[in-house]
Amino acid sequence: MGKRDNRVAYMNPVAMARWKGSSQSVGPTIQDYLNRPRPTWEEVKKQLENKKKGSKALAEFEEKMNENWKKELEKSREKLLSGNVSSSKKKEKKKKKKKKSSRSSSSSSSSDSSSSSSDSENKRQEKKKKKKKNRSHRSSDSSASEPESKESLKKKKKSKDETEKEKYISKKRKKIHPEDKPVSSESSSESDYEEEVQARKKKRCEEREKAKKKKKKQHKKHSKKKKKKSSSSSHKSE
């Protein structure tokens, strides 16, 4: 199927207007514009003069306003300058006061420091004296208490030994019959007690020696292990 023909014939608009005839105009024509009322040269001169007068009045008004602004600016400048001068004077006065106060404070601080240093020295001397007195009292007390403490310790040891002996003897007596000889039983019980005390001391000494030997052996083993580890690490690094 062929394409549809959408072409339209060209129509000249000027030719179409001529063919239709003259149409009625709605707005003003060129002739009306040319025949409009115009001012004369004299009227134009008057208008220019009036414009110049108006501009002169504006210029005068602007000059007056400028003069007023200038006066106001001068007044404000004077105020600011006077304020700056007064502020500078105040600052100088404050600085002088600060200097005077710092001098007075430094003098007072020096006097206070001297007084405080003298007070601290007096306090230190008093403390030293008190410490010396306390030490002297303690030394006298300790010297008096030392022989008493030694004597009390000796007495306590003796009392403990006696009590232990009595307990051991009482146990032996209970085991022995009442028909036996009492003197021989007492002497034998005392000898047995002394033998047991010596045996206990020997056992304690032996246990201490064994513990020391064990510690030495453990230390040797640990040192050997350290040496082996260090030698193996050195071989690996090589």
Phi and psi in degrees as a GROMACS rama.xvg file:
@    title "Ramachandran Plot"
@    xaxis  label "Phi"
@    yaxis  label "Psi"
@TYPE xy
-80.2519  166.224  GLY-2
-76.5677  152.802  LYS-3
-78.5841  139.846  ARG-4
-86.5825  108.773  ASP-5
-102.647  14.8013  ASN-6
-73.0527  145.375  ARG-7
-123.561  144.698  VAL-8
-72.4937  138.958  ALA-9
-76.547  134.458  TYR-10
-119.998  125.608  MET-11
-76.7321  122.259  ASN-12
-68.2651  -35.024  PRO-13
-65.5997  -43.8257  VAL-14
-64.6773  -37.2392  ALA-15
-66.0094  -37.8573  MET-16
-67.9146  -40.8131  ALA-17
-64.0385  -38.414  ARG-18
-67.6781  -36.1722  TRP-19
-74.3497  -29.9042  LYS-20
106.461  175.058  GLY-21
-72.8453  127.669  SER-22
-93.0486  152.962  SER-23
-71.9205  128.375  GLN-24
-80.9407  142.433  SER-25
-95.135  -48.5993  VAL-26
-92.4  -174.134  GLY-27
-68.9791  148.56  PRO-28
-96.8936  179.965  THR-29
-68.8824  -35.2436  ILE-30
-64.394  -38.1659  GLN-31
-63.4101  -39.6006  ASP-32
-64.9453  -40.4375  TYR-33
-72.052  -29.3916  LEU-34
-93.1167  17.7882  ASN-35
-69.6886  157.609  ARG-36
-73.2846  131.67  PRO-37
-120.562  146.916  ARG-38
-75.5174  155.397  PRO-39
-82.8021  174.506  THR-40
-66.9117  -35.7934  TRP-41
-63.5527  -42.3741  GLU-42
-63.5578  -37.0851  GLU-43
-64.694  -41.5239  VAL-44
-61.8148  -42.8569  LYS-45
-59.988  -42.6419  LYS-46
-61.512  -40.3553  GLN-47
-65.3329  -40.5972  LEU-48
-63.7498  -43.0554  GLU-49
-60.2318  -40.2357  ASN-50
-62.4237  -41.9557  LYS-51
-63.846  -41.7033  LYS-52
-60.8441  -43.3555  LYS-53
-61.9773  -39.3335  GLY-54
-67.3683  -35.098  SER-55
-64.314  -43.2179  LYS-56
-60.4363  -42.6856  ALA-57
-62.5142  -40.7537  LEU-58
-64.7825  -40.98  ALA-59
-63.7005  -42.2152  GLU-60
-62.4675  -42.3826  PHE-61
-64.9116  -38.4419  GLU-62
-63.2538  -43.3427  GLU-63
-61.0437  -43.6717  LYS-64
-63.4154  -39.0091  MET-65
-64.1905  -41.6467  ASN-66
-61.9742  -43.042  GLU-67
-61.7687  -43.0446  ASN-68
-63.4275  -38.9929  TRP-69
-62.7349  -43.2805  LYS-70
-61.0627  -44.0915  LYS-71
-63.7078  -40.1214  GLU-72
-63.545  -41.4397  LEU-73
-62.4736  -41.4875  GLU-74
-62.7773  -44.8804  LYS-75
-65.3173  -36.9077  SER-76
-63.6488  -43.5504  ARG-77
-60.4243  -42.4239  GLU-78
-61.5361  -45.5081  LYS-79
-63.3571  -42.4275  LEU-80
-63.6512  -42.5548  LEU-81
-63.7158  -40.0544  SER-82
-64.2555  -40.7721  GLY-83
-63.3726  -41.3706  ASN-84
-64.1372  -44.3465  VAL-85
-65.0344  -40.0358  SER-86
-65.0883  -39.9899  SER-87
-64.4936  -39.6154  SER-88
-64.0386  -42.2517  LYS-89
-62.0382  -42.1449  LYS-90
-61.7014  -42.4524  LYS-91
-62.2464  -41.4841  GLU-92
-62.4184  -42.1766  LYS-93
-62.9534  -41.9089  LYS-94
-60.9445  -43.8467  LYS-95
-61.9337  -41.5685  LYS-96
-63.4501  -42.0672  LYS-97
-62.0656  -42.3504  LYS-98
-62.1848  -44.3508  LYS-99
-62.4008  -44.0873  LYS-100
-65.2501  -38.958  SER-101
-65.3023  -39.7335  SER-102
-63.9018  -45.1638  ARG-103
-64.3699  -40.7804  SER-104
-66.4555  -38.9724  SER-105
-64.6346  -41.3245  SER-106
-65.8044  -42.4366  SER-107
-66.3083  -39.3142  SER-108
-65.9139  -38.5226  SER-109
-64.818  -41.2997  SER-110
-66.188  -41.0448  SER-111
-64.3088  -40.7619  ASP-112
-64.9876  -40.9637  SER-113
-64.1895  -42.201  SER-114
-66.4554  -41.4982  SER-115
-65.3434  -38.8562  SER-116
-64.7163  -40.8534  SER-117
-65.7558  -39.7904  SER-118
-64.4981  -42.5464  ASP-119
-63.9918  -39.7381  SER-120
-63.5584  -41.2138  GLU-121
-62.5433  -41.4125  ASN-122
-64.3466  -41.4654  LYS-123
-61.5164  -44.4433  ARG-124
-62.0823  -40.7995  GLN-125
-64.0461  -41.0589  GLU-126
-62.3892  -43.6929  LYS-127
-59.9473  -43.1692  LYS-128
-61.7714  -43.044  LYS-129
-62.9256  -42.0063  LYS-130
-62.0587  -42.2041  LYS-131
-62.5209  -41.9051  LYS-132
-63.3091  -44.0456  LYS-133
-63.1822  -41.2246  ASN-134
-63.0996  -42.5405  ARG-135
-63.1544  -41.4364  SER-136
-64.1038  -42.9508  HIS-137
-63.4528  -42.6766  ARG-138
-62.9823  -41.0222  SER-139
-65.8986  -41.6059  SER-140
-64.8947  -43.0605  ASP-141
-65.1026  -40.9205  SER-142
-64.0905  -35.1065  SER-143
-76.2531  -32.9629  ALA-144
-81.7038  -24.8032  SER-145
-59.782  -51.9853  GLU-146
-64.033  -34.9065  PRO-147
-64.6952  -42.1306  GLU-148
-65.352  -40.4248  SER-149
-63.0899  -44.0972  LYS-150
-63.7617  -40.4161  GLU-151
-65.8787  -38.2925  SER-152
-64.4377  -43.0757  LEU-153
-60.9677  -43.3391  LYS-154
-62.6901  -42.2205  LYS-155
-62.4134  -42.6496  LYS-156
-62.0477  -44.6271  LYS-157
-61.4185  -43.1217  LYS-158
-64.2967  -39.5166  SER-159
-62.382  -47.3919  LYS-160
-60.096  -42.9306  ASP-161
-63.9342  -41.5476  GLU-162
-64.2594  -42.5492  THR-163
-62.1206  -41.5786  GLU-164
-61.7343  -43.8501  LYS-165
-63.8212  -41.2124  GLU-166
-61.2726  -46.7758  LYS-167
-63.0131  -42.3508  TYR-168
-64.8244  -40.32  ILE-169
-63.1885  -38.7703  SER-170
-63.3708  -43.5306  LYS-171
-64.4378  -38.5034  LYS-172
-64.8865  -37.289  ARG-173
-62.4157  -38.3868  LYS-174
-69.9155  -38.6266  LYS-175
-75.9102  146.326  ILE-176
-74.1697  156.115  HIS-177
-71.377  -20.985  PRO-178
-72.9323  -19.4977  GLU-179
-69.5547  170.626  ASP-180
-75.556  130.035  LYS-181
-74.7632  -34.3071  PRO-182
-68.4307  -45.9474  VAL-183
-64.0532  -36.1638  SER-184
-65.6303  -40.4323  SER-185
-64.6151  -44.993  GLU-186
-65.3781  -39.4927  SER-187
-67.966  -37.4248  SER-188
-66.1784  -39.2074  SER-189
-64.8546  -43.4  GLU-190
-64.5868  -39.3621  SER-191
-64.2193  -39.8113  ASP-192
-62.3344  -44.0701  TYR-193
-63.3919  -39.2581  GLU-194
-64.2298  -40.9099  GLU-195
-65.401  -39.1191  GLU-196
-62.1535  -45.2673  VAL-197
-63.0771  -40.4545  GLN-198
-63.0495  -40.5437  ALA-199
-62.9312  -42.103  ARG-200
-61.6328  -42.3824  LYS-201
-62.8617  -43.0471  LYS-202
-60.9778  -42.8869  LYS-203
-61.4085  -44.6439  ARG-204
-61.4378  -42.5654  CYS-205
-63.9384  -41.8968  GLU-206
-62.3772  -40.9202  GLU-207
-62.9489  -43.219  ARG-208
-63.1806  -41.2191  GLU-209
-62.5072  -42.8462  LYS-210
-63.454  -39.6815  ALA-211
-63.5859  -42.0475  LYS-212
-63.5521  -41.6388  LYS-213
-61.3491  -42.9386  LYS-214
-62.532  -40.9205  LYS-215
-63.2191  -44.1628  LYS-216
-61.5094  -44.3429  LYS-217
-61.8554  -40.9084  GLN-218
-63.3309  -41.1389  HIS-219
-63.8773  -44.3259  LYS-220
-61.0872  -43.1662  LYS-221
-63.8516  -40.7456  HIS-222
-66.3185  -38.5443  SER-223
-63.803  -42.0787  LYS-224
-62.6373  -40.1375  LYS-225
-62.6048  -42.4428  LYS-226
-63.279  -43.0968  LYS-227
-61.3833  -44.1529  LYS-228
-63.2866  -42.8418  LYS-229
-64.9215  -39.9883  SER-230
-66.6538  -42.27  SER-231
-65.125  -40.2489  SER-232
-65.8471  -37.4017  SER-233
-66.1014  -41.075  SER-234
-63.0858  -40.886  HIS-235
-64.9496  -41.422  LYS-236
-63.0438  -37.7444  SER-237
